[in-house]
Amino acid sequence: MPVILFVDDNKNVREFCQRELGREGYRVVPCEDGYKTLHFLNQETPDLPSWTCICPA
């Protein structure tokens, strides 16, 4: 099963993408910040990383 790392600070967006992409057969790993993202990346390499380009300062 392909793994998508999905990084977004908006919980609703993370949950939506996890649900919809999960229905298509992907394992989506939602991360809300850089710390959780780095923790995941230290343990596993995703097939596709995805993150928001605009984050609040």
N, C-alpha and C positions, 0 to 999 in steps of 0.2 A: 504494500500500500504506500503510495507516494506521500511524503510528509511536507506540509506547507507550514512555515513559520510565519505567523501573522502578527505583526506588531502594530498596535494602535492604542492610543490613550482613551478612546471612547469605548466603554463596555458594551454598549448596544451594537456597535459596528463589529466588535470582536465576536460577540455571540451570534450575530446574523451570519457572518462569514463562516464561522465554525459549523453552524447548522447546515447552511446551504452547500458548502463545499464537502461537508461530511456525507451528505446525501448522494454526492457524485462519486464517492469512493475514496476521498482524500482523508488523511489524518491531519487535522489542523491543530497546531499548537499555538494558542493565543498567548501573547505576552503584552503586558500593559506598560512596561518601561524597560530601560536599558539594562537594569540589573537582572531582571528575569530573563531577558533575551540572552545576555552573556552567560547566565547559568545554564540555559538550555544549550547554547552553542558549545560550551565546555564538555557536554555529555553526548551531543548528537549533531549530525550535519543534516540540515533539511535539503529536500530536493528543490524547493523553491522558497526563498525568503521574500516577504512582502511587508512593507512598512509605509506609514504615512509620510508624506514629504513635508507637510506643514504641521508643526507641533507648536503649542504655545511656549513662549519664552519663559 
